[in-house]
């Protein structure tokens, strides 16, 4: 259900007519595809709502007026999530009661994945002791002030429209 936006800078006089294409087929405005042209800023935007695997392909923005035609292209790749990590992620970690558990994984995929952390079958939620953060593709779990009930098998799950991965 993500939205993908593409922007193009368009300058021309007379003001050009803008058309977007996917795999050489013209895109029409509808409930999923929205084209906007801010003439004052010269910015054309294509928004694709509720992204699906079928949206992968070559997108082209064409600007045309009586003086000529200009276009630019980009490829939208929709990729399944893939979790990578250091070997230490798969090893037993001993942390003292009151200590901090820190885990980090790298998650690739397009569009960006929804990430969930688990201890056993219990989904972890952010609170005063549990922090989940991301920076780019890196995702971090920190459990502070460890208690006995924090012992267990920790897993991370990543999911997007193209698929899922668990480590």
N, CA, C and O of each residue as an XYZ file, in Angstrom:
668
protein
N       0.777     -1.193      0.000
C       0.000      0.000      0.000
C       0.825      1.269      0.000
O       0.278      2.330      0.296
N       2.132      1.224     -0.319
C       2.961      2.426     -0.353
C       2.637      3.290     -1.563
O       1.994      2.842     -2.512
N       3.098      4.543     -1.510
C       2.974      5.474     -2.624
C       4.370      5.783     -3.149
O       5.284      6.050     -2.369
N       4.533      5.747     -4.453
C       5.798      6.101     -5.106
C       5.596      7.403     -5.862
O       4.639      7.535     -6.625
N       6.491      8.371     -5.659
C       6.415      9.651     -6.358
C       7.626      9.820     -7.265
O       8.755      9.524     -6.873
N       7.380     10.296     -8.476
C       8.437     10.681     -9.400
C       8.252     12.156     -9.703
O       7.128     12.612     -9.910
N       9.363     12.916     -9.730
C       9.293     14.340    -10.055
C      10.218     14.664    -11.208
O      11.308     14.105    -11.335
N       9.757     15.587    -12.051
C      10.563     16.098    -13.162
C      10.498     17.610    -13.147
O       9.464     18.193    -12.823
N      11.595     18.237    -13.496
C      11.639     19.688    -13.657
C      11.387     19.972    -15.134
O      12.077     19.441    -16.003
N      10.383     20.823    -15.412
C       9.987     21.128    -16.786
C       9.998     22.636    -16.993
O       9.326     23.383    -16.281
N      10.774     23.068    -17.984
C      10.829     24.481    -18.332
C      10.556     24.584    -19.823
O      11.166     23.862    -20.612
N       9.651     25.467    -20.224
C       9.386     25.642    -21.644
C       8.350     26.706    -21.902
O       7.462     26.956    -21.088
N       8.489     27.336    -23.077
C       7.489     28.288    -23.520
C       7.243     28.049    -24.992
O       8.197     27.995    -25.768
N       6.016     27.905    -25.397
C       4.827     27.904    -24.547
C       4.833     26.726    -23.561
O       5.544     25.737    -23.737
N       4.014     26.878    -22.524
C       3.949     25.844    -21.481
C       3.689     24.494    -22.135
O       2.730     24.340    -22.891
N       4.544     23.513    -21.844
C       4.401     22.215    -22.512
C       3.246     21.374    -21.967
O       2.783     21.558    -20.842
N       2.809     20.459    -22.803
C       1.853     19.422    -22.406
C       2.681     18.281    -21.821
O       3.696     17.881    -22.392
N       2.237     17.765    -20.680
C       2.975     16.706    -19.989
C       2.216     15.394    -20.098
O       1.002     15.349    -19.896
N       2.945     14.318    -20.422
C       2.371     12.973    -20.427
C       3.371     12.031    -19.769
O       4.581     12.141    -19.964
N       2.831     11.102    -18.986
C       3.637     10.054    -18.361
C       3.327      8.729    -19.039
O       2.196      8.477    -19.454
N       4.361      7.879    -19.146
C       4.219      6.565    -19.765
C       4.860      5.521    -18.865
O       5.853      5.781    -18.186
N       4.267      4.337    -18.879
C       4.877      3.163    -18.235
C       5.029      2.110    -19.309
O       4.050      1.695    -19.930
N       6.253      1.683    -19.524
C       6.532      0.677    -20.556
C       5.879      1.059    -21.880
O       5.257      0.224    -22.538
N       6.023      2.323    -22.264
C       5.521      2.898    -23.532
C       4.004      3.006    -23.628
O       3.479      3.283    -24.706
N       3.294      2.795    -22.532
C       1.833      2.964    -22.514
C       1.515      4.226    -21.710
O       2.005      4.397    -20.594
N       0.682      5.116    -22.291
C       0.354      6.360    -21.598
C      -0.416      6.068    -20.311
O      -1.289      5.201    -20.266
N      -0.065      6.818    -19.273
C      -0.723      6.679    -17.974
C      -1.807      7.744    -17.877
O      -1.556      8.926    -18.113
N      -3.004      7.314    -17.529
C      -4.119      8.250    -17.348
C      -4.357      8.448    -15.853
O      -4.160      7.529    -15.058
N      -4.785      9.662    -15.476
C      -5.162      9.915    -14.085
C      -6.306      8.982    -13.702
O      -7.297      8.875    -14.425
N      -6.166      8.315    -12.575
C      -7.258      7.499    -12.032
C      -7.066      7.410    -10.521
O      -6.342      8.222     -9.945
N      -7.686      6.459     -9.888
C      -7.616      6.379     -8.423
C      -6.212      6.006     -7.922
O      -5.888      6.287     -6.769
N      -5.377      5.384     -8.759
C      -4.016      4.992     -8.354
C      -2.929      5.906     -8.905
O      -1.897      6.099     -8.263
N      -3.154      6.468    -10.088
C      -2.151      7.315    -10.737
C      -2.626      8.762    -10.744
O      -3.712      9.075    -11.232
N      -1.787      9.640    -10.192
C      -2.140     11.052    -10.159
C      -0.974     11.861    -10.724
O       0.159     11.752    -10.257
N      -1.275     12.677    -11.740
C      -0.272     13.546    -12.345
C      -0.581     14.981    -11.941
O      -1.718     15.441    -12.048
N       0.454     15.683    -11.473
C       0.293     17.072    -11.074
C       1.389     17.891    -11.741
O       2.542     17.462    -11.783
N       1.043     19.064    -12.262
C       2.006     19.964    -12.895
C       1.894     21.315    -12.224
O       0.920     22.038    -12.433
N       2.893     21.664    -11.412
C       2.965     22.969    -10.775
C       3.702     23.891    -11.749
O       4.932     23.945    -11.755
N       2.946     24.605    -12.560
C       3.505     25.447    -13.615
C       4.423     26.520    -13.041
O       5.449     26.834    -13.645
N       4.079     27.086    -11.893
C       4.884     28.153    -11.287
C       6.281     27.663    -10.891
O       7.263     28.388    -11.052
N       6.367     26.460    -10.384
C       7.670     25.893     -9.994
C       8.307     25.092    -11.117
O       9.501     24.798    -11.072
N       7.510     24.734    -12.134
C       8.014     23.911    -13.228
C       8.275     22.481    -12.798
O       9.205     21.846    -13.296
N       7.462     21.961    -11.875
C       7.658     20.611    -11.353
C       6.453     19.742    -11.699
O       5.309     20.095    -11.411
N       6.731     18.607    -12.318
C       5.704     17.631    -12.668
C       5.880     16.433    -11.748
O       6.995     15.940    -11.578
N       4.790     15.962    -11.153
C       4.846     14.823    -10.237
C       3.901     13.731    -10.702
O       2.753     13.998    -11.058
N       4.395     12.495    -10.696
C       3.552     11.312    -10.895
C       3.529     10.585     -9.568
O       4.575     10.196     -9.049
N       2.334     10.397     -9.013
C       2.162      9.634     -7.770
C       1.463      8.327     -8.098
O       0.404      8.317     -8.725
N       2.065      7.222     -7.670
C       1.457      5.898     -7.845
C       1.061      5.429     -6.457
O       1.920      5.189     -5.608
N      -0.240      5.298     -6.225
C      -0.743      4.902     -4.910
C      -0.931      3.396     -4.852
O      -1.146      2.750     -5.878
N      -0.851      2.840     -3.654
C      -1.040      1.402     -3.428
C      -0.170      0.582     -4.376
O      -0.666     -0.246     -5.140
N       1.128      0.828     -4.311
C       2.110      0.177     -5.167
C       1.961     -1.337     -5.144
O       1.764     -1.934     -4.086
N       2.057     -1.960     -6.329
C       1.995     -3.423     -6.454
C       3.180     -3.902     -7.284
O       3.901     -3.094     -7.869
N       3.376     -5.202     -7.333
C       4.443     -5.775     -8.151
C       4.297     -5.382     -9.618
O       5.296     -5.198    -10.313
N       3.060     -5.252    -10.091
C       2.806     -4.907    -11.492
C       3.272     -3.498    -11.841
O       3.359     -3.161    -13.022
N       3.575     -2.666    -10.842
C       4.031     -1.300    -11.103
C       5.504     -1.245    -11.474
O       5.991     -0.195    -11.892
N       6.225     -2.354    -11.332
C       7.631     -2.366    -11.746
C       7.699     -2.126    -13.246
O       6.931     -2.715    -14.007
N       8.619     -1.261    -13.676
C       8.778     -1.019    -15.101
C       9.475      0.298    -15.389
O       9.949      0.985    -14.483
N       9.526      0.634    -16.673
C      10.186      1.839    -17.156
C       9.174      2.974    -17.250
O       8.173      2.862    -17.959
N       9.436      4.068    -16.534
C       8.544      5.236    -16.520
C       9.210      6.375    -17.284
O      10.411      6.615    -17.163
N       8.398      7.062    -18.068
C       8.901      8.168    -18.874
C       7.995      9.378    -18.707
O       6.770      9.265    -18.741
N       8.623     10.548    -18.524
C       7.916     11.828    -18.483
C       8.253     12.549    -19.780
O       9.425     12.741    -20.103
N       7.206     12.956    -20.535
C       7.391     13.673    -21.800
C       6.759     15.047    -21.711
O       5.604     15.198    -21.311
N       7.534     16.037    -22.089
C       7.045     17.415    -22.152
C       7.120     17.844    -23.617
O       8.166     17.727    -24.255
N       5.990     18.344    -24.146
C       5.949     18.701    -25.562
C       5.202     20.014    -25.755
O       4.153     20.251    -25.155
N       5.770     20.857    -26.607
C       5.083     22.079    -27.037
C       5.429     22.322    -28.508
O       6.038     21.467    -29.151
N       5.048     23.473    -29.035
C       5.264     23.757    -30.451
C       6.751     23.876    -30.795
O       7.124     23.836    -31.968
N       7.587     24.022    -29.788
C       9.035     24.166    -30.019
C       9.773     22.832    -29.999
O      10.925     22.753    -30.426
N       9.117     21.788    -29.508
C       9.792     20.498    -29.489
C       9.327     19.577    -28.374
O       8.288     19.792    -27.750
N      10.138     18.536    -28.143
C       9.807     17.481    -27.187
C      11.040     17.180    -26.340
O      12.157     17.141    -26.856
N      10.842     16.972    -25.070
C      11.907     16.534    -24.168
C      11.345     15.431    -23.287
O      10.162     15.439    -22.950
N      12.201     14.480    -22.914
C      11.722     13.401    -22.050
C      12.855     12.904    -21.156
O      14.037     13.114    -21.426
N      12.449     12.247    -20.096
C      13.385     11.598    -19.199
C      12.750     10.294    -18.729
O      11.526     10.165    -18.709
N      13.589      9.324    -18.348
C      13.085      8.011    -17.956
C      13.734      7.549    -16.656
O      14.827      7.981    -16.290
N      13.032      6.668    -15.982
C      13.571      5.997    -14.809
C      12.931      4.618    -14.711
O      11.851      4.385    -15.254
N      13.601      3.710    -14.016
C      13.074      2.363    -13.839
C      12.670      2.179    -12.386
O      13.457      2.447    -11.478
N      11.444      1.722    -12.168
C      10.960      1.412    -10.825
C      11.123     -0.083    -10.610
O      10.505     -0.896    -11.297
N      11.962     -0.431     -9.649
C      12.173     -1.833     -9.296
C      11.412     -2.131     -8.014
O      11.503     -1.378     -7.045
N      10.667     -3.217     -8.005
C       9.959     -3.675     -6.808
C      10.645     -4.969     -6.394
O      10.572     -5.972     -7.103
N      11.322     -4.943     -5.227
C      12.141     -6.079     -4.805
C      11.716     -6.588     -3.445
O      11.344     -5.822     -2.557
N      11.781     -7.905     -3.304
C      11.440     -8.554     -2.048
C      12.450     -8.170     -0.963
O      13.624     -7.960     -1.270
N      12.022     -8.074      0.284
C      12.966     -7.747      1.358
C      14.031     -8.827      1.513
O      13.765    -10.011      1.310
N      15.215     -8.413      1.868
C      16.299     -9.356      2.154
C      17.020     -8.850      3.391
O      17.493     -7.714      3.428
N      17.100     -9.703      4.402
C      17.744     -9.340      5.660
C      19.163     -9.910      5.664
O      19.359    -11.106      5.448
N      20.144     -9.049      5.910
C      21.523     -9.513      6.067
C      22.018     -9.042      7.429
O      21.533     -8.050      7.972
N      23.000     -9.776      7.975
C      23.466     -9.486      9.322
C      24.829    -10.117      9.531
O      25.267    -10.968      8.758
N      25.491     -9.677     10.598
C      26.768    -10.259     10.997
C      26.513    -11.658     11.549
O      25.415    -11.953     12.022
N      27.522    -12.513     11.487
C      27.375    -13.884     12.001
C      26.978    -13.919     13.460
O      26.325    -14.868     13.894
N      27.357    -12.903     14.235
C      27.032    -12.883     15.665
C      25.526    -12.835     15.912
O      25.066    -13.195     16.996
N      24.751    -12.392     14.913
C      23.290    -12.326     15.063
C      22.707    -13.714     15.296
O      21.705    -13.847     16.000
N      23.316    -14.753     14.716
C      22.802    -16.126     14.845
C      23.388    -16.887     16.025
O      23.116    -18.078     16.175
N      24.186    -16.232     16.867
C      24.810    -16.907     18.002
C      24.107    -16.518     19.295
O      23.494    -15.455     19.396
N      24.210    -17.397     20.272
C      23.649    -17.125     21.592
C      24.409    -15.950     22.204
O      25.640    -15.927     22.217
N      23.657    -14.983     22.707
C      24.273    -13.835     23.373
C      23.897    -13.877     24.849
O      22.729    -14.033     25.205
N      24.896    -13.738     25.689
C      24.653    -13.687     27.130
C      24.750    -12.237     27.580
O      25.784    -11.586     27.424
N      23.655    -11.749     28.138
C      23.620    -10.372     28.640
C      23.086    -10.441     30.068
O      22.124    -11.160     30.339
N      23.699     -9.706     30.968
C      23.310     -9.726     32.382
C      21.964     -9.026     32.601
O      21.586     -8.122     31.855
N      21.258     -9.466     33.638
C      20.044     -8.788     34.070
C      20.420     -7.327     34.344
O      21.422     -7.050     35.003
N      19.623     -6.415     33.841
C      19.909     -4.995     33.988
C      20.745     -4.431     32.852
O      20.858     -3.214     32.705
N      21.335     -5.315     32.044
C      22.165     -4.886     30.914
C      21.316     -4.505     29.710
O      20.095     -4.386     29.809
N      21.979     -4.314     28.568
C      21.304     -3.912     27.331
C      21.622     -4.906     26.225
O      22.780     -5.261     26.004
N      20.589     -5.344     25.542
C      20.725     -6.194     24.356
C      20.623     -5.299     23.133
O      19.677     -4.521     23.007
N      21.599     -5.405     22.227
C      21.581     -4.616     20.992
C      21.707     -5.552     19.800
O      22.623     -6.371     19.736
N      20.781     -5.427     18.859
C      20.810     -6.211     17.628
C      20.688     -5.263     16.441
O      19.995     -4.249     16.515
N      21.371     -5.600     15.340
C      21.264     -4.782     14.138
C      21.260     -5.677     12.904
O      21.973     -6.677     12.829
N      20.440     -5.284     11.948
C      20.359     -5.998     10.676
C      20.246     -4.973      9.544
O      19.829     -3.834      9.754
N      20.625     -5.400      8.357
C      20.490     -4.574      7.165
C      19.357     -5.166      6.345
O      19.376     -6.357      6.033
N      18.367     -4.347      5.990
C      17.208     -4.833      5.251
C      17.097     -4.060      3.940
O      16.880     -2.848      3.928
N      17.252     -4.795      2.836
C      17.092     -4.176      1.521
C      15.731     -4.579      0.968
O      15.092     -5.494      1.486
N      15.294     -3.906     -0.071
C      14.010     -4.191     -0.706
C      13.385     -2.902     -1.191
O      13.710     -1.818     -0.704
N      12.508     -3.023     -2.131
C      11.845     -1.847     -2.682
C      10.410     -2.223     -3.016
O      10.200     -3.163     -3.783
N       9.425     -1.537     -2.479
C       9.544     -0.377     -1.599
C      10.063     -0.772     -0.219
O      10.193     -1.954      0.100
N      10.352      0.233      0.581
C      10.864      0.028      1.933
C       9.953     -0.938      2.691
O       8.729     -0.896      2.569
N      10.581     -1.797      3.465
C       9.844     -2.835      4.191
C       9.287     -2.342      5.512
O       9.821     -1.418      6.125
N       8.202     -2.977      5.940
C       7.693     -2.826      7.295
C       8.458     -3.834      8.138
O       8.521     -5.014      7.793
N       9.039     -3.376      9.239
C       9.904     -4.222     10.059
C       9.272     -4.445     11.422
O       8.788     -3.510     12.059
N       9.284     -5.709     11.863
C       8.785     -6.063     13.198
C       9.836     -6.916     13.896
O      10.497     -7.739     13.262
N       9.986     -6.720     15.189
C      10.902     -7.507     16.014
C      10.071     -8.375     16.955
O       8.998     -7.971     17.401
N      10.580     -9.574     17.251
C       9.880    -10.531     18.113
C      10.842    -11.128     19.127
O      12.030    -11.296     18.852
N      10.312    -11.446     20.301
C      11.005    -12.279     21.276
C      10.117    -13.503     21.429
O       9.035    -13.423     22.011
N      10.577    -14.647     20.901
C       9.709    -15.814     20.797
C       8.590    -15.480     19.826
O       8.858    -15.043     18.706
N       7.339    -15.676     20.233
C       6.202    -15.353     19.362
C       5.616    -13.978     19.686
O       4.695    -13.515     19.013
N       6.158    -13.328     20.725
C       5.633    -12.032     21.164
C       6.228    -10.904     20.326
O       7.445    -10.729     20.269
N       5.339    -10.139     19.674
C       5.786     -8.979     18.908
C       6.192     -7.880     19.884
O       5.446     -7.550     20.806
N       7.378     -7.319     19.672
C       7.876     -6.275     20.558
C       7.317     -4.921     20.156
O       7.164     -4.621     18.972
N       7.018     -4.121     21.147
C       6.527     -2.764     20.937
C       7.474     -1.796     21.628
O       8.046     -2.113     22.671
N       7.635     -0.635     21.051
C       8.496      0.384     21.643
C       7.905      0.844     22.980
O       6.708      1.107     23.096
N       8.775      0.931     23.973
C       8.372      1.462     25.275
C       9.602      2.072     25.936
O      10.595      2.333     25.258
N       9.556      2.304     27.236
C      10.677      2.956     27.920
C      11.942      2.097     27.921
O      13.042      2.628     28.069
N      11.804      0.794     27.761
C      12.969     -0.105     27.751
C      13.345     -0.584     26.353
O      14.499     -0.937     26.110
N      12.370     -0.601     25.419
C      12.600     -1.178     24.098
C      12.579     -0.075     23.040
O      11.615      0.680     22.916
N      13.674     -0.008     22.282
C      13.776      0.985     21.208
C      14.034      0.260     19.890
O      14.878     -0.632     19.813
N      13.294      0.656     18.856
C      13.489      0.144     17.504
C      13.741      1.343     16.608
O      12.931      2.268     16.550
N      14.856      1.322     15.919
C      15.229      2.457     15.084
C      15.698      1.958     13.730
O      16.053      0.791     13.561
N      15.690      2.890     12.750
C      16.300      2.566     11.468
C      17.028      3.789     10.943
O      16.657      4.932     11.210
N      18.080      3.505     10.185
C      18.878      4.544      9.532
C      19.241      3.991      8.164
O      20.116      3.135      8.038
N      18.563      4.489      7.150
C      18.755      3.911      5.822
C      18.220      2.492      5.820
O      17.065      2.262      6.176
N      19.052      1.538      5.421
C      18.638      0.129      5.427
C      18.936     -0.563      6.751
O      18.521     -1.704      6.954
N      19.643      0.103      7.646
C      20.002     -0.517      8.930
C      18.850     -0.374      9.922
O      18.270      0.700     10.081
N      18.536     -1.494     10.586
C      17.474     -1.537     11.591
C      18.068     -2.049     12.892
O      18.832     -3.015     12.904
N      17.706     -1.387     13.994
C      18.300     -1.660     15.292
C      17.228     -1.965     16.327
O      16.158     -1.357     16.341
N      17.544     -2.924     17.195
C      16.711     -3.217     18.363
C      17.592     -3.066     19.590
O      18.685     -3.628     19.649
N      17.116     -2.303     20.577
C      17.810     -2.178     21.858
C      16.801     -2.456     22.956
O      15.743     -1.831     23.022
N      17.144     -3.406     23.819
C      16.328     -3.710     24.995
C      17.191     -3.367     26.202
O      18.193     -4.029     26.472
N      16.790     -2.328     26.921
C      17.543     -1.842     28.077
C      16.995     -2.464     29.367
O      15.876     -2.977     29.403
N      17.800     -2.404     30.405
C      17.390     -2.890     31.734
C      16.772     -4.285     31.613
O      15.644     -4.522     32.043
N      17.540     -5.200     31.017
C      17.030     -6.555     30.764
C      16.488     -7.216     32.026
O      17.029     -7.064     33.122
N      15.395     -7.958     31.828
C      14.747     -8.708     32.895
C      14.717    -10.176     32.473
O      14.950    -10.486     31.305
N      14.433    -11.075     33.405
C      14.412    -12.504     33.079
C      13.451    -12.824     31.944
O      13.743    -13.680     31.109
N      12.307    -12.146     31.906
C      11.319    -12.431     30.861
C      11.769    -11.974     29.466
O      11.095    -12.262     28.477
N      12.901    -11.265     29.381
C      13.448    -10.856     28.079
C      14.283    -11.957     27.438
O      14.694    -11.827     26.286
N      14.538    -13.033     28.166
C      15.316    -14.144     27.611
C      14.488    -14.843     26.532
O      13.274    -14.989     26.668
N      15.157    -15.272     25.460
C      14.461    -16.002     24.407
C      15.106    -15.806     23.050
O      16.169    -15.199     22.921
N      14.437    -16.332     22.051
C      14.894    -16.243     20.671
C      14.339    -14.970     20.047
O      13.125    -14.781     19.979
N      15.231    -14.102     19.595
C      14.817    -12.842     18.966
C      14.814    -13.011     17.452
O      15.725    -13.603     16.873
N      13.769    -12.477     16.826
C      13.640    -12.546     15.368
C      13.261    -11.175     14.841
O      12.665    -10.358     15.543
N      13.622    -10.942     13.585
C      13.201     -9.736     12.885
C      12.480    -10.188     11.626
O      12.896    -11.135     10.959
N      11.394     -9.495     11.315
C      10.572     -9.835     10.146
C      10.414     -8.575      9.291
O      10.043     -7.513      9.792
N      10.700     -8.711      7.999
C      10.568     -7.595      7.060
C       9.590     -7.998      5.971
O       9.630     -9.121      5.467
N       8.702     -7.061      5.611
C       7.670     -7.379      4.625
C       7.366     -6.151      3.774
O       7.259     -5.035      4.282
N       7.229     -6.382      2.465
C       6.715     -5.356      1.562
C       5.818     -6.047      0.543
O       5.562     -7.246      0.655
N       5.342     -5.304     -0.447
C       4.400     -5.891     -1.404
C       5.013     -7.002     -2.245
O       4.293     -7.808     -2.834
N       6.354     -7.047     -2.303
C       7.021     -8.058     -3.124
C       7.267     -9.357     -2.365
O       7.517    -10.394     -2.979
N       7.197     -9.310     -1.023
C       7.439    -10.538     -0.266
C       7.847    -10.250      1.165
O       7.534     -9.197      1.721
N       8.557    -11.215      1.753
C       8.944    -11.094      3.160
C      10.202    -11.900      3.429
O      10.578    -12.771      2.644
N      10.848    -11.597      4.552
C      12.021    -12.333      4.998
C      12.048    -12.269      6.519
O      11.595    -11.291      7.112
N      12.582    -13.319      7.151
C      12.687    -13.395      8.600
C      14.077    -13.908      8.952
O      14.607    -14.801      8.291
N      14.660    -13.334     10.003
C      15.971    -13.808     10.481
C      15.924    -13.868     12.009
O      16.912    -14.239     12.643
